[in-house]
Amino acid sequence: DATGGPSRPTMIASGKFVATPMAQGLRCAGILEFGGLDARPSKAPLELLRRQAKAAFPNLTATSEVEWLGHRPAPSDSLPLIGQIGTSRVYTAFGHHHIGLTGGPKTGRLVAGLIMGQPGNTDIRPYAPQRFGKG
């Protein structure tokens, strides 16, 4: 149970996290760390999140806390991968980080147009899946 936090979902831009009231308490999420698939869990992002939450909500108190860490695939250049993989007729549309619900509809329209041979008016070359390929 948590008290002293927001009454509705709140994005704390300065702290780079979102605080969401839930029946179980308050969920604070959004901090991430590029550690690689073999890296052990790091406590640094959780400590940063705690400091940012305390700064944003100085009256916040909680009777317990649950930590969650996990691998979340993310392109190293922070851009999604959108388009056909070579000439395979396999299309990608992922890697939107934390804005997938926002970027998803536009990406869906772009990919549908590509599949139908009707490319849109957006230059998708910066999002090409091949951009990470070797030379």
C-alpha positions as a LaTeX table, in Angstrom:
\begin{tabular}{lrrr}
\hline
Residue & $x$ (\AA) & $y$ (\AA) & $z$ (\AA) \\
\hline
Asp1 & 0.00 & 0.00 & 0.00 \\
Ala2 & 1.33 & 3.46 & $-0.90$ \\
Thr3 & 0.20 & 6.93 & 0.13 \\
Gly4 & 1.35 & 10.43 & $-0.73$ \\
Gly5 & 1.76 & 9.74 & $-4.45$ \\
Pro6 & $-0.21$ & 10.87 & $-7.49$ \\
Ser7 & $-3.92$ & 10.15 & $-7.87$ \\
Arg8 & $-3.61$ & 9.44 & $-11.62$ \\
Pro9 & $-0.84$ & 8.23 & $-13.97$ \\
Thr10 & 1.82 & 10.92 & $-14.04$ \\
Met11 & 4.89 & 11.24 & $-16.25$ \\
Ile12 & 7.79 & 12.85 & $-14.43$ \\
Ala13 & 9.84 & 14.12 & $-17.38$ \\
Ser14 & 12.69 & 15.42 & $-15.22$ \\
Gly15 & 13.02 & 12.03 & $-13.55$ \\
Lys16 & 12.48 & 9.98 & $-16.72$ \\
Phe17 & 9.77 & 7.77 & $-15.19$ \\
Val18 & 6.02 & 7.30 & $-14.94$ \\
Ala19 & 4.16 & 6.82 & $-11.66$ \\
Thr20 & 0.91 & 4.87 & $-12.00$ \\
Pro21 & $-1.50$ & 4.34 & $-9.08$ \\
Met22 & $-2.78$ & 0.76 & $-9.02$ \\
Ala23 & $-4.94$ & $-1.31$ & $-6.69$ \\
Gln24 & $-1.75$ & $-2.90$ & $-5.30$ \\
Gly25 & $-0.07$ & 0.49 & $-4.70$ \\
Leu26 & 2.05 & 2.75 & $-6.88$ \\
Arg27 & 4.05 & 1.50 & $-9.86$ \\
Cys28 & 7.06 & 3.60 & $-10.82$ \\
Ala29 & 8.75 & 2.56 & $-14.05$ \\
Gly30 & 10.74 & 3.86 & $-16.95$ \\
Ile31 & 14.41 & 3.81 & $-15.95$ \\
Leu32 & 16.49 & 1.56 & $-18.15$ \\
Glu33 & 20.09 & 0.56 & $-18.50$ \\
Phe34 & 21.93 & $-0.94$ & $-21.47$ \\
Gly35 & 23.67 & $-3.90$ & $-19.89$ \\
Gly36 & 23.63 & $-6.67$ & $-22.48$ \\
Leu37 & 22.09 & $-10.12$ & $-22.36$ \\
Asp38 & 24.76 & $-11.58$ & $-20.09$ \\
Ala39 & 24.83 & $-8.76$ & $-17.54$ \\
Arg40 & 23.67 & $-9.47$ & $-14.04$ \\
Pro41 & 20.84 & $-7.31$ & $-12.62$ \\
Ser42 & 22.07 & $-3.88$ & $-11.57$ \\
Lys43 & 20.74 & $-2.07$ & $-8.53$ \\
Ala44 & 21.76 & 1.35 & $-9.90$ \\
Pro45 & 18.57 & 1.92 & $-11.98$ \\
Leu46 & 16.39 & 0.99 & $-8.99$ \\
Glu47 & 18.27 & 3.34 & $-6.68$ \\
Leu48 & 17.95 & 6.13 & $-9.25$ \\
Leu49 & 14.22 & 5.46 & $-9.56$ \\
Arg50 & 13.82 & 5.60 & $-5.77$ \\
Arg51 & 15.65 & 8.96 & $-5.61$ \\
Gln52 & 13.61 & 10.37 & $-8.49$ \\
Ala53 & 10.32 & 9.18 & $-6.96$ \\
Lys54 & 11.21 & 10.68 & $-3.57$ \\
Ala55 & 12.10 & 14.00 & $-5.24$ \\
Ala56 & 8.83 & 14.05 & $-7.20$ \\
Phe57 & 6.64 & 12.85 & $-4.31$ \\
Pro58 & 8.30 & 13.86 & $-1.02$ \\
Asn59 & 5.31 & 12.62 & 1.04 \\
Leu60 & 5.28 & 9.16 & $-0.57$ \\
Thr61 & 5.27 & 6.25 & 1.88 \\
Ala62 & 4.84 & 2.54 & 1.22 \\
Thr63 & 4.43 & $-0.49$ & 3.44 \\
Ser64 & 6.36 & $-2.75$ & 1.04 \\
Glu65 & 8.17 & $-2.72$ & $-2.27$ \\
Val66 & 8.54 & $-5.16$ & $-5.16$ \\
Glu67 & 11.52 & $-4.79$ & $-7.48$ \\
Trp68 & 11.28 & $-5.87$ & $-11.10$ \\
Leu69 & 14.12 & $-5.99$ & $-13.58$ \\
Gly70 & 14.22 & $-7.76$ & $-16.88$ \\
His71 & 15.67 & $-7.81$ & $-20.34$ \\
Arg72 & 13.91 & $-5.51$ & $-22.74$ \\
Pro73 & 15.15 & $-5.61$ & $-26.31$ \\
Ala74 & 16.06 & $-2.15$ & $-27.54$ \\
Pro75 & 18.00 & $-0.95$ & $-30.58$ \\
Ser76 & 21.25 & 0.75 & $-29.58$ \\
Asp77 & 20.45 & 3.84 & $-31.68$ \\
Ser78 & 16.97 & 4.26 & $-30.11$ \\
Leu79 & 15.21 & 4.05 & $-33.49$ \\
Pro80 & 12.71 & 1.31 & $-34.36$ \\
Leu81 & 13.40 & $-1.26$ & $-37.06$ \\
Ile82 & 10.79 & $-0.82$ & $-39.77$ \\
Gly83 & 10.83 & $-2.43$ & $-43.20$ \\
Gln84 & 11.63 & $-5.52$ & $-45.19$ \\
Ile85 & 14.63 & $-7.63$ & $-44.27$ \\
Gly86 & 16.57 & $-7.64$ & $-47.51$ \\
Thr87 & 14.38 & $-9.23$ & $-50.19$ \\
Ser88 & 12.98 & $-11.89$ & $-47.84$ \\
Arg89 & 9.37 & $-10.61$ & $-47.83$ \\
Val90 & 9.70 & $-10.61$ & $-44.04$ \\
Tyr91 & 8.92 & $-7.23$ & $-42.50$ \\
Thr92 & 9.89 & $-5.83$ & $-39.12$ \\
Ala93 & 8.05 & $-3.26$ & $-37.04$ \\
Phe94 & 9.51 & $-3.18$ & $-33.53$ \\
Gly95 & 11.86 & $-1.32$ & $-31.22$ \\
His96 & 9.71 & 1.70 & $-30.36$ \\
His97 & 11.03 & 1.68 & $-26.77$ \\
His98 & 8.41 & 3.07 & $-24.43$ \\
Ile99 & 6.21 & 4.61 & $-27.11$ \\
Gly100 & 5.02 & 1.51 & $-28.94$ \\
Leu101 & 1.36 & 2.30 & $-28.36$ \\
Thr102 & 1.93 & 5.75 & $-29.84$ \\
Gly103 & 4.17 & 4.74 & $-32.74$ \\
Gly104 & 2.46 & 1.43 & $-33.49$ \\
Pro105 & $-0.49$ & 2.68 & $-35.57$ \\
Lys106 & 1.68 & 4.80 & $-37.88$ \\
Thr107 & 4.21 & 1.98 & $-38.17$ \\
Gly108 & 1.41 & $-0.44$ & $-39.00$ \\
Arg109 & 0.22 & 1.82 & $-41.80$ \\
Leu110 & 3.78 & 2.16 & $-43.13$ \\
Val111 & 4.37 & $-1.60$ & $-43.15$ \\
Ala112 & 0.96 & $-2.35$ & $-44.66$ \\
Gly113 & 1.78 & 0.08 & $-47.48$ \\
Leu114 & 5.17 & $-1.53$ & $-48.04$ \\
Ile115 & 3.61 & $-4.99$ & $-48.22$ \\
Met116 & 0.98 & $-3.75$ & $-50.69$ \\
Gly117 & 3.59 & $-1.97$ & $-52.82$ \\
Gln118 & 2.20 & 1.43 & $-51.82$ \\
Pro119 & 4.93 & 3.13 & $-49.79$ \\
Gly120 & 3.84 & 6.16 & $-47.77$ \\
Asn121 & 5.25 & 9.66 & $-47.84$ \\
Thr122 & 7.69 & 8.98 & $-44.98$ \\
Asp123 & 11.34 & 8.23 & $-45.66$ \\
Ile124 & 11.88 & 5.03 & $-43.67$ \\
Arg125 & 15.54 & 4.54 & $-44.63$ \\
Pro126 & 16.71 & 5.63 & $-41.15$ \\
Tyr127 & 14.66 & 2.73 & $-39.72$ \\
Ala128 & 15.91 & 0.03 & $-42.11$ \\
Pro129 & 16.53 & $-3.32$ & $-40.39$ \\
Gln130 & 19.73 & $-3.68$ & $-42.43$ \\
Arg131 & 21.35 & $-0.65$ & $-40.77$ \\
Phe132 & 23.08 & $-2.92$ & $-38.25$ \\
Gly133 & 24.39 & $-5.32$ & $-40.92$ \\
Lys134 & 28.04 & $-5.67$ & $-41.69$ \\
Gly135 & 29.42 & $-3.60$ & $-44.51$ \\
\hline
\end{tabular}
